[in-house]
Amino acid sequence: MAHEFKDQLLQDMDDVFLSESDFGERVTLVRNGVEYPMSALFDAPSLDGAAIGAEVEAISHRPRLIVSSASLPGRCPNKGDKFILECTPLHDAGVYEVRDYVFEKDGSITYEMEVA
């Protein structure tokens, strides 16, 4: 019973929290050669320190991607997964590899990524 409730809650979050019609974008997870399309929120890459000059200090972060765990195969994130992002008005198309992730309390996964 508890497992069914959790599955329904995660599905509800996938349908509402990451509703592509409301916000987010389509991305493709590539795992073991299989492609899984899903909705996600993408935080564009930060400035490269070398490009802004050595004398300028900047706080930066790696690109981040947030997805619902219900969208993932087996509901499990993996280091080394790759995500393909299409070009949008906010960022260029690209392929990103997962360096690390955080399984959030709300059922979403926040990925820390780098350009593959």
N, CA, C and O atoms as CSV, one atom per row, in Angstrom:
chain,resi,resn,atom,element,x,y,z
A,1,MET,N,N,0.827,-1.194,0.000
A,1,MET,CA,C,0.000,0.000,0.000
A,1,MET,C,C,0.871,1.258,0.000
A,1,MET,O,O,0.636,2.181,-0.780
A,2,ALA,N,N,1.889,1.290,0.889
A,2,ALA,CA,C,2.767,2.466,0.952
A,2,ALA,C,C,3.525,2.640,-0.349
A,2,ALA,O,O,3.747,3.769,-0.788
A,3,HIS,N,N,3.929,1.533,-0.978
A,3,HIS,CA,C,4.662,1.593,-2.240
A,3,HIS,C,C,3.772,2.181,-3.346
A,3,HIS,O,O,4.235,2.977,-4.163
A,4,GLU,N,N,2.478,1.779,-3.363
A,4,GLU,CA,C,1.547,2.309,-4.347
A,4,GLU,C,C,1.336,3.808,-4.146
A,4,GLU,O,O,1.255,4.563,-5.115
A,5,PHE,N,N,1.247,4.235,-2.887
A,5,PHE,CA,C,1.074,5.654,-2.592
A,5,PHE,C,C,2.282,6.454,-3.080
A,5,PHE,O,O,2.126,7.514,-3.686
A,6,LYS,N,N,3.480,5.945,-2.814
A,6,LYS,CA,C,4.700,6.630,-3.245
A,6,LYS,C,C,4.747,6.719,-4.768
A,6,LYS,O,O,5.084,7.768,-5.318
A,7,ASP,N,N,4.407,5.610,-5.462
A,7,ASP,CA,C,4.399,5.625,-6.923
A,7,ASP,C,C,3.416,6.665,-7.459
A,7,ASP,O,O,3.731,7.393,-8.400
A,8,GLN,N,N,2.218,6.735,-6.855
A,8,GLN,CA,C,1.215,7.700,-7.292
A,8,GLN,C,C,1.675,9.130,-7.024
A,8,GLN,O,O,1.464,10.015,-7.853
A,9,LEU,N,N,2.304,9.361,-5.866
A,9,LEU,CA,C,2.819,10.684,-5.535
A,9,LEU,C,C,3.889,11.116,-6.535
A,9,LEU,O,O,3.873,12.251,-7.010
A,10,LEU,N,N,4.810,10.223,-6.854
A,10,LEU,CA,C,5.865,10.543,-7.818
A,10,LEU,C,C,5.285,10.800,-9.203
A,10,LEU,O,O,5.754,11.689,-9.914
A,11,GLN,N,N,4.265,10.030,-9.595
A,11,GLN,CA,C,3.629,10.254,-10.892
A,11,GLN,C,C,2.922,11.612,-10.911
A,11,GLN,O,O,2.986,12.333,-11.906
A,12,ASP,N,N,2.252,11.958,-9.816
A,12,ASP,CA,C,1.603,13.263,-9.729
A,12,ASP,C,C,2.616,14.389,-9.856
A,12,ASP,O,O,2.360,15.394,-10.520
A,13,MET,N,N,3.763,14.218,-9.218
A,13,MET,CA,C,4.811,15.243,-9.306
A,13,MET,C,C,5.317,15.360,-10.734
A,13,MET,O,O,5.552,16.464,-11.226
A,14,ASP,N,N,5.484,14.221,-11.402
A,14,ASP,CA,C,5.956,14.241,-12.780
A,14,ASP,C,C,4.946,14.940,-13.680
A,14,ASP,O,O,5.326,15.676,-14.591
A,15,ASP,N,N,3.653,14.710,-13.427
A,15,ASP,CA,C,2.603,15.313,-14.244
A,15,ASP,C,C,2.434,16.803,-13.982
A,15,ASP,O,O,2.068,17.549,-14.890
A,16,VAL,N,N,2.694,17.250,-12.751
A,16,VAL,CA,C,2.416,18.634,-12.377
A,16,VAL,C,C,3.690,19.439,-12.187
A,16,VAL,O,O,3.864,20.477,-12.825
A,17,PHE,N,N,4.596,18.974,-11.308
A,17,PHE,CA,C,5.780,19.755,-10.972
A,17,PHE,C,C,6.646,20.027,-12.197
A,17,PHE,O,O,7.102,21.153,-12.397
A,18,LEU,N,N,6.872,19.021,-13.004
A,18,LEU,CA,C,7.700,19.201,-14.190
A,18,LEU,C,C,6.843,19.131,-15.453
A,18,LEU,O,O,7.213,18.475,-16.427
A,19,SER,N,N,5.717,19.799,-15.430
A,19,SER,CA,C,4.826,19.820,-16.586
A,19,SER,C,C,5.480,20.629,-17.699
A,19,SER,O,O,5.732,21.824,-17.548
A,20,GLU,N,N,5.750,19.969,-18.809
A,20,GLU,CA,C,6.408,20.644,-19.928
A,20,GLU,C,C,5.554,21.783,-20.464
A,20,GLU,O,O,6.089,22.759,-20.989
A,21,SER,N,N,4.228,21.672,-20.338
A,21,SER,CA,C,3.370,22.737,-20.847
A,21,SER,C,C,3.451,23.988,-19.969
A,21,SER,O,O,3.136,25.085,-20.432
A,22,ASP,N,N,3.869,23.838,-18.710
A,22,ASP,CA,C,3.988,24.982,-17.816
A,22,ASP,C,C,5.393,25.574,-17.820
A,22,ASP,O,O,5.556,26.788,-17.944
A,23,PHE,N,N,6.375,24.748,-17.688
A,23,PHE,CA,C,7.761,25.209,-17.715
A,23,PHE,C,C,8.667,24.000,-17.923
A,23,PHE,O,O,8.213,22.857,-17.885
A,24,GLY,N,N,9.920,24.260,-18.136
A,24,GLY,CA,C,10.852,23.171,-18.389
A,24,GLY,C,C,11.051,22.973,-19.879
A,24,GLY,O,O,10.549,23.739,-20.701
A,25,GLU,N,N,11.780,21.947,-20.200
A,25,GLU,CA,C,12.082,21.651,-21.590
A,25,GLU,C,C,12.253,20.152,-21.760
A,25,GLU,O,O,12.431,19.418,-20.788
A,26,ARG,N,N,12.196,19.713,-23.001
A,26,ARG,CA,C,12.405,18.305,-23.302
A,26,ARG,C,C,13.905,18.035,-23.378
A,26,ARG,O,O,14.646,18.763,-24.039
A,27,VAL,N,N,14.333,16.997,-22.704
A,27,VAL,CA,C,15.715,16.537,-22.767
A,27,VAL,C,C,15.676,15.037,-23.018
A,27,VAL,O,O,14.633,14.399,-22.874
A,28,THR,N,N,16.821,14.484,-23.393
A,28,THR,CA,C,16.905,13.045,-23.611
A,28,THR,C,C,18.024,12.485,-22.757
A,28,THR,O,O,19.180,12.889,-22.884
A,29,LEU,N,N,17.675,11.556,-21.890
A,29,LEU,CA,C,18.649,10.821,-21.096
A,29,LEU,C,C,19.161,9.674,-21.948
A,29,LEU,O,O,18.372,8.961,-22.569
A,30,VAL,N,N,20.478,9.487,-21.984
A,30,VAL,CA,C,21.068,8.348,-22.677
A,30,VAL,C,C,21.757,7.494,-21.622
A,30,VAL,O,O,22.714,7.924,-20.977
A,31,ARG,N,N,21.247,6.266,-21.458
A,31,ARG,CA,C,21.801,5.338,-20.473
A,31,ARG,C,C,21.956,3.972,-21.133
A,31,ARG,O,O,20.985,3.393,-21.619
A,32,ASN,N,N,23.178,3.470,-21.146
A,32,ASN,CA,C,23.468,2.157,-21.748
A,32,ASN,C,C,22.967,2.070,-23.186
A,32,ASN,O,O,22.474,1.028,-23.619
A,33,GLY,N,N,23.098,3.169,-23.921
A,33,GLY,CA,C,22.722,3.195,-25.325
A,33,GLY,C,C,21.234,3.349,-25.588
A,33,GLY,O,O,20.819,3.383,-26.746
A,34,VAL,N,N,20.416,3.443,-24.535
A,34,VAL,CA,C,18.972,3.607,-24.688
A,34,VAL,C,C,18.617,5.063,-24.391
A,34,VAL,O,O,19.133,5.653,-23.442
A,35,GLU,N,N,17.732,5.638,-25.210
A,35,GLU,CA,C,17.321,7.028,-25.031
A,35,GLU,C,C,15.966,7.106,-24.328
A,35,GLU,O,O,15.034,6.376,-24.666
A,36,TYR,N,N,15.873,8.009,-23.340
A,36,TYR,CA,C,14.649,8.228,-22.566
A,36,TYR,C,C,14.312,9.715,-22.611
A,36,TYR,O,O,14.973,10.508,-21.941
A,37,PRO,N,N,13.293,10.116,-23.390
A,37,PRO,CA,C,12.889,11.529,-23.397
A,37,PRO,C,C,12.143,11.872,-22.108
A,37,PRO,O,O,11.394,11.047,-21.583
A,38,MET,N,N,12.347,13.082,-21.603
A,38,MET,CA,C,11.677,13.526,-20.380
A,38,MET,C,C,11.708,15.046,-20.288
A,38,MET,O,O,12.395,15.715,-21.060
A,39,SER,N,N,10.958,15.576,-19.338
A,39,SER,CA,C,10.960,17.017,-19.064
A,39,SER,C,C,11.990,17.325,-17.990
A,39,SER,O,O,12.241,16.503,-17.109
A,40,ALA,N,N,12.585,18.506,-18.062
A,40,ALA,CA,C,13.606,18.892,-17.090
A,40,ALA,C,C,13.696,20.403,-17.002
A,40,ALA,O,O,13.195,21.131,-17.859
A,41,LEU,N,N,14.345,20.849,-15.950
A,41,LEU,CA,C,14.714,22.253,-15.794
A,41,LEU,C,C,16.229,22.318,-15.907
A,41,LEU,O,O,16.934,21.530,-15.276
A,42,PHE,N,N,16.738,23.256,-16.709
A,42,PHE,CA,C,18.173,23.361,-16.940
A,42,PHE,C,C,18.674,24.714,-16.485
A,42,PHE,O,O,18.102,25.749,-16.828
A,43,ASP,N,N,19.753,24.699,-15.706
A,43,ASP,CA,C,20.430,25.919,-15.274
A,43,ASP,C,C,21.685,26.024,-16.124
A,43,ASP,O,O,22.609,25.223,-15.980
A,44,ALA,N,N,21.716,27.016,-17.011
A,44,ALA,CA,C,22.781,27.146,-17.995
A,44,ALA,C,C,24.168,27.209,-17.362
A,44,ALA,O,O,24.316,27.636,-16.217
A,45,PRO,N,N,25.186,26.781,-18.116
A,45,PRO,CA,C,26.561,26.806,-17.607
A,45,PRO,C,C,27.005,28.194,-17.178
A,45,PRO,O,O,26.559,29.208,-17.715
A,46,SER,N,N,27.883,28.209,-16.208
A,46,SER,CA,C,28.415,29.471,-15.700
A,46,SER,C,C,29.534,29.983,-16.597
A,46,SER,O,O,29.973,29.308,-17.529
A,47,LEU,N,N,29.979,31.193,-16.288
A,47,LEU,CA,C,31.096,31.774,-17.034
A,47,LEU,C,C,32.388,31.018,-16.765
A,47,LEU,O,O,32.635,30.554,-15.652
A,48,ASP,N,N,33.187,30.906,-17.781
A,48,ASP,CA,C,34.506,30.300,-17.641
A,48,ASP,C,C,35.448,31.356,-17.077
A,48,ASP,O,O,35.561,32.445,-17.638
A,49,GLY,N,N,36.129,31.044,-15.966
A,49,GLY,CA,C,37.025,32.006,-15.319
A,49,GLY,C,C,38.100,32.538,-16.245
A,49,GLY,O,O,38.468,33.709,-16.153
A,50,ALA,N,N,38.610,31.699,-17.135
A,50,ALA,CA,C,39.655,32.134,-18.062
A,50,ALA,C,C,39.108,33.170,-19.037
A,50,ALA,O,O,39.836,34.068,-19.460
A,51,ALA,N,N,37.837,33.053,-19.394
A,51,ALA,CA,C,37.259,33.962,-20.375
A,51,ALA,C,C,37.012,35.356,-19.795
A,51,ALA,O,O,36.987,36.334,-20.542
A,52,ILE,N,N,36.826,35.461,-18.456
A,52,ILE,CA,C,36.552,36.775,-17.877
A,52,ILE,C,C,37.798,37.429,-17.304
A,52,ILE,O,O,37.744,38.584,-16.879
A,53,GLY,N,N,38.913,36.721,-17.282
A,53,GLY,CA,C,40.168,37.296,-16.821
A,53,GLY,C,C,40.565,36.785,-15.446
A,53,GLY,O,O,39.717,36.597,-14.574
A,54,ALA,N,N,41.843,36.566,-15.260
A,54,ALA,CA,C,42.361,35.999,-14.011
A,54,ALA,C,C,42.167,36.940,-12.830
A,54,ALA,O,O,42.050,36.483,-11.693
A,55,GLU,N,N,42.132,38.254,-13.080
A,55,GLU,CA,C,42.011,39.217,-11.987
A,55,GLU,C,C,40.573,39.365,-11.475
A,55,GLU,O,O,40.348,40.010,-10.451
A,56,VAL,N,N,39.618,38.785,-12.164
A,56,VAL,CA,C,38.220,38.879,-11.772
A,56,VAL,C,C,37.810,37.615,-11.020
A,56,VAL,O,O,37.958,36.499,-11.518
A,57,GLU,N,N,37.289,37.819,-9.801
A,57,GLU,CA,C,36.795,36.677,-9.047
A,57,GLU,C,C,35.317,36.503,-9.324
A,57,GLU,O,O,34.564,37.477,-9.355
A,58,ALA,N,N,34.908,35.281,-9.523
A,58,ALA,CA,C,33.501,35.015,-9.781
A,58,ALA,C,C,33.092,33.726,-9.091
A,58,ALA,O,O,33.851,32.758,-9.039
A,59,ILE,N,N,31.891,33.733,-8.572
A,59,ILE,CA,C,31.332,32.514,-8.017
A,59,ILE,C,C,30.647,31.794,-9.164
A,59,ILE,O,O,29.822,32.380,-9.866
A,60,SER,N,N,30.981,30.540,-9.354
A,60,SER,CA,C,30.394,29.818,-10.471
A,60,SER,C,C,29.940,28.441,-10.022
A,60,SER,O,O,30.270,27.989,-8.926
A,61,HIS,N,N,29.206,27.801,-10.854
A,61,HIS,CA,C,28.753,26.445,-10.601
A,61,HIS,C,C,28.699,25.694,-11.924
A,61,HIS,O,O,28.683,26.290,-13.001
A,62,ARG,N,N,28.672,24.416,-11.816
A,62,ARG,CA,C,28.538,23.599,-13.017
A,62,ARG,C,C,27.083,23.646,-13.482
A,62,ARG,O,O,26.190,24.001,-12.713
A,63,PRO,N,N,26.854,23.288,-14.739
A,63,PRO,CA,C,25.474,23.231,-15.207
A,63,PRO,C,C,24.676,22.242,-14.349
A,63,PRO,O,O,25.194,21.211,-13.919
A,64,ARG,N,N,23.410,22.580,-14.113
A,64,ARG,CA,C,22.550,21.705,-13.320
A,64,ARG,C,C,21.294,21.379,-14.110
A,64,ARG,O,O,20.804,22.185,-14.901
A,65,LEU,N,N,20.789,20.183,-13.875
A,65,LEU,CA,C,19.563,19.736,-14.497
A,65,LEU,C,C,18.699,19.113,-13.412
A,65,LEU,O,O,19.190,18.334,-12.595
A,66,ILE,N,N,17.419,19.454,-13.401
A,66,ILE,CA,C,16.501,18.921,-12.393
A,66,ILE,C,C,15.410,18.138,-13.103
A,66,ILE,O,O,14.739,18.655,-13.997
A,67,VAL,N,N,15.239,16.878,-12.693
A,67,VAL,CA,C,14.206,16.014,-13.264
A,67,VAL,C,C,13.446,15.338,-12.125
A,67,VAL,O,O,13.933,15.259,-10.997
A,68,SER,N,N,12.267,14.862,-12.434
A,68,SER,CA,C,11.508,14.064,-11.475
A,68,SER,C,C,12.075,12.646,-11.474
A,68,SER,O,O,12.343,12.088,-12.537
A,69,SER,N,N,12.259,12.064,-10.299
A,69,SER,CA,C,12.770,10.700,-10.236
A,69,SER,C,C,11.810,9.723,-10.919
A,69,SER,O,O,12.233,8.663,-11.380
A,70,ALA,N,N,10.518,10.073,-10.986
A,70,ALA,CA,C,9.541,9.207,-11.648
A,70,ALA,C,C,9.818,9.069,-13.143
A,70,ALA,O,O,9.359,8.110,-13.765
A,71,SER,N,N,10.557,10.005,-13.729
A,71,SER,CA,C,10.872,9.958,-15.160
A,71,SER,C,C,12.043,9.050,-15.479
A,71,SER,O,O,12.225,8.656,-16.631
A,72,LEU,N,N,12.838,8.713,-14.478
A,72,LEU,CA,C,14.062,7.953,-14.710
A,72,LEU,C,C,13.796,6.455,-14.788
A,72,LEU,O,O,12.907,5.948,-14.105
A,73,PRO,N,N,14.558,5.745,-15.613
A,73,PRO,CA,C,14.426,4.295,-15.646
A,73,PRO,C,C,14.749,3.720,-14.265
A,73,PRO,O,O,15.817,3.987,-13.714
A,74,GLY,N,N,13.842,2.946,-13.716
A,74,GLY,CA,C,14.034,2.394,-12.383
A,74,GLY,C,C,14.001,3.436,-11.287
A,74,GLY,O,O,14.322,3.138,-10.137
A,75,ARG,N,N,13.609,4.677,-11.634
A,75,ARG,CA,C,13.568,5.809,-10.690
A,75,ARG,C,C,14.932,6.097,-10.064
A,75,ARG,O,O,15.008,6.706,-8.997
A,76,CYS,N,N,16.005,5.664,-10.720
A,76,CYS,CA,C,17.350,5.785,-10.153
A,76,CYS,C,C,18.247,6.665,-11.009
A,76,CYS,O,O,18.355,6.448,-12.216
A,77,PRO,N,N,18.898,7.663,-10.395
A,77,PRO,CA,C,19.910,8.447,-11.111
A,77,PRO,C,C,21.236,7.676,-11.133
A,77,PRO,O,O,21.487,6.841,-10.263
A,78,ASN,N,N,22.066,7.956,-12.115
A,78,ASN,CA,C,23.385,7.322,-12.216
A,78,ASN,C,C,24.437,8.348,-12.593
A,78,ASN,O,O,24.205,9.189,-13.462
A,79,LYS,N,N,25.589,8.286,-11.946
A,79,LYS,CA,C,26.725,9.087,-12.397
A,79,LYS,C,C,27.155,8.529,-13.748
A,79,LYS,O,O,27.111,7.319,-13.970
A,80,GLY,N,N,27.563,9.404,-14.635
A,80,GLY,CA,C,27.999,8.979,-15.961
A,80,GLY,C,C,26.894,8.979,-17.000
A,80,GLY,O,O,27.174,8.851,-18.191
A,81,ASP,N,N,25.632,9.119,-16.573
A,81,ASP,CA,C,24.548,9.261,-17.549
A,81,ASP,C,C,24.812,10.491,-18.402
A,81,ASP,O,O,25.516,11.408,-17.980
A,82,LYS,N,N,24.249,10.509,-19.595
A,82,LYS,CA,C,24.375,11.676,-20.462
A,82,LYS,C,C,22.991,12.207,-20.785
A,82,LYS,O,O,22.038,11.445,-20.953
A,83,PHE,N,N,22.895,13.539,-20.869
A,83,PHE,CA,C,21.664,14.201,-21.262
A,83,PHE,C,C,21.926,15.014,-22.521
A,83,PHE,O,O,22.919,15.736,-22.617
A,84,ILE,N,N,21.026,14.888,-23.475
A,84,ILE,CA,C,21.088,15.671,-24.710
A,84,ILE,C,C,20.066,16.791,-24.584
A,84,ILE,O,O,18.885,16.540,-24.346
A,85,LEU,N,N,20.523,18.022,-24.743
A,85,LEU,CA,C,19.647,19.192,-24.678
A,85,LEU,C,C,19.564,19.819,-26.052
A,85,LEU,O,O,20.570,19.957,-26.748
A,86,GLU,N,N,18.361,20.195,-26.436
A,86,GLU,CA,C,18.165,20.897,-27.692
A,86,GLU,C,C,18.396,22.383,-27.483
A,86,GLU,O,O,18.359,22.872,-26.354
A,87,CYS,N,N,18.632,23.093,-28.565
A,87,CYS,CA,C,18.825,24.539,-28.511
A,87,CYS,C,C,17.512,25.212,-28.107
A,87,CYS,O,O,16.448,24.874,-28.625
A,88,THR,N,N,17.598,26.167,-27.178
A,88,THR,CA,C,16.448,26.978,-26.778
A,88,THR,C,C,16.878,28.443,-26.818
A,88,THR,O,O,18.057,28.726,-27.035
A,89,PRO,N,N,15.958,29.371,-26.617
A,89,PRO,CA,C,16.365,30.780,-26.562
A,89,PRO,C,C,17.322,31.076,-25.403
A,89,PRO,O,O,17.994,32.107,-25.411
A,90,LEU,N,N,17.393,30.184,-24.403
A,90,LEU,CA,C,18.236,30.423,-23.231
A,90,LEU,C,C,19.590,29.734,-23.271
A,90,LEU,O,O,20.490,30.109,-22.520
A,91,HIS,N,N,19.755,28.725,-24.138
A,91,HIS,CA,C,21.041,28.028,-24.207
A,91,HIS,C,C,21.182,27.286,-25.527
A,91,HIS,O,O,20.196,27.004,-26.209
A,92,ASP,N,N,22.430,26.976,-25.874
A,92,ASP,CA,C,22.729,26.206,-27.079
A,92,ASP,C,C,22.458,24.725,-26.835
A,92,ASP,O,O,22.336,24.282,-25.693
A,93,ALA,N,N,22.369,23.981,-27.910
A,93,ALA,CA,C,22.238,22.526,-27.812
A,93,ALA,C,C,23.541,21.977,-27.247
A,93,ALA,O,O,24.601,22.583,-27.406
A,94,GLY,N,N,23.455,20.838,-26.594
A,94,GLY,CA,C,24.675,20.237,-26.055
A,94,GLY,C,C,24.416,18.874,-25.456
A,94,GLY,O,O,23.277,18.457,-25.242
A,95,VAL,N,N,25.524,18.195,-25.193
A,95,VAL,CA,C,25.482,16.908,-24.514
A,95,VAL,C,C,26.248,17.075,-23.210
A,95,VAL,O,O,27.378,17.561,-23.199
A,96,TYR,N,N,25.625,16.669,-22.117
A,96,TYR,CA,C,26.190,16.840,-20.789
A,96,TYR,C,C,26.274,15.496,-20.080
A,96,TYR,O,O,25.377,14.660,-20.192
A,97,GLU,N,N,27.356,15.303,-19.355
A,97,GLU,CA,C,27.538,14.081,-18.575
A,97,GLU,C,C,27.350,14.382,-17.095
A,97,GLU,O,O,27.790,15.421,-16.601
A,98,VAL,N,N,26.693,13.466,-16.394
A,98,VAL,CA,C,26.423,13.629,-14.966
A,98,VAL,C,C,27.695,13.365,-14.166
A,98,VAL,O,O,28.292,12.293,-14.272
A,99,ARG,N,N,28.104,14.347,-13.366
A,99,ARG,CA,C,29.242,14.182,-12.455
A,99,ARG,C,C,28.770,13.709,-11.086
A,99,ARG,O,O,29.405,12.870,-10.447
A,100,ASP,N,N,27.638,14.266,-10.648
A,100,ASP,CA,C,27.102,13.930,-9.327
A,100,ASP,C,C,25.622,14.297,-9.321
A,100,ASP,O,O,25.125,14.920,-10.259
A,101,TYR,N,N,24.929,13.909,-8.267
A,101,TYR,CA,C,23.514,14.229,-8.158
A,101,TYR,C,C,23.086,14.236,-6.702
A,101,TYR,O,O,23.748,13.668,-5.833
A,102,VAL,N,N,21.957,14.897,-6.458
A,102,VAL,CA,C,21.336,14.920,-5.141
A,102,VAL,C,C,19.900,14.454,-5.321
A,102,VAL,O,O,19.168,14.987,-6.155
A,103,PHE,N,N,19.498,13.462,-4.541
A,103,PHE,CA,C,18.113,12.988,-4.549
A,103,PHE,C,C,17.376,13.855,-3.538
A,103,PHE,O,O,17.526,13.668,-2.330
A,104,GLU,N,N,16.575,14.808,-4.028
A,104,GLU,CA,C,15.901,15.773,-3.170
A,104,GLU,C,C,14.728,15.132,-2.426
A,104,GLU,O,O,14.197,14.110,-2.860
A,105,LYS,N,N,14.330,15.731,-1.312
A,105,LYS,CA,C,13.224,15.211,-0.506
A,105,LYS,C,C,11.886,15.239,-1.241
A,105,LYS,O,O,10.980,14.474,-0.912
A,106,ASP,N,N,11.760,16.120,-2.239
A,106,ASP,CA,C,10.490,16.226,-2.962
A,106,ASP,C,C,10.366,15.216,-4.104
A,106,ASP,O,O,9.385,15.241,-4.847
A,107,GLY,N,N,11.348,14.332,-4.247
A,107,GLY,CA,C,11.292,13.326,-5.300
A,107,GLY,C,C,11.982,13.736,-6.585
A,107,GLY,O,O,12.005,12.967,-7.545
A,108,SER,N,N,12.541,14.930,-6.620
A,108,SER,CA,C,13.282,15.348,-7.806
A,108,SER,C,C,14.765,15.018,-7.633
A,108,SER,O,O,15.252,14.790,-6.526
A,109,ILE,N,N,15.456,15.004,-8.761
A,109,ILE,CA,C,16.902,14.768,-8.778
A,109,ILE,C,C,17.560,16.020,-9.326
A,109,ILE,O,O,17.179,16.504,-10.392
A,110,THR,N,N,18.549,16.551,-8.609
A,110,THR,CA,C,19.347,17.668,-9.109
A,110,THR,C,C,20.695,17.115,-9.538
A,110,THR,O,O,21.466,16.624,-8.713
A,111,TYR,N,N,20.975,17.197,-10.828
A,111,TYR,CA,C,22.229,16.694,-11.393
A,111,TYR,C,C,23.243,17.813,-11.484
A,111,TYR,O,O,22.898,18.936,-11.851
A,112,GLU,N,N,24.489,17.521,-11.156
A,112,GLU,CA,C,25.628,18.396,-11.463
A,112,GLU,C,C,26.276,17.792,-12.684
A,112,GLU,O,O,26.626,16.612,-12.691
A,113,MET,N,N,26.440,18.607,-13.730
A,113,MET,CA,C,26.905,18.065,-15.008
A,113,MET,C,C,28.100,18.834,-15.551
A,113,MET,O,O,28.452,19.914,-15.076
A,114,GLU,N,N,28.711,18.225,-16.574
A,114,GLU,CA,C,29.774,18.886,-17.314
A,114,GLU,C,C,29.568,18.565,-18.785
A,114,GLU,O,O,28.941,17.563,-19.131
A,115,VAL,N,N,30.100,19.423,-19.644
A,115,VAL,CA,C,29.981,19.197,-21.082
A,115,VAL,C,C,30.703,17.898,-21.412
A,115,VAL,O,O,31.847,17.684,-21.011
A,116,ALA,N,N,30.012,17.040,-22.148
A,116,ALA,CA,C,30.581,15.721,-22.503
A,116,ALA,C,C,31.497,15.849,-23.702
A,116,ALA,O,O,32.069,14.855,-24.150
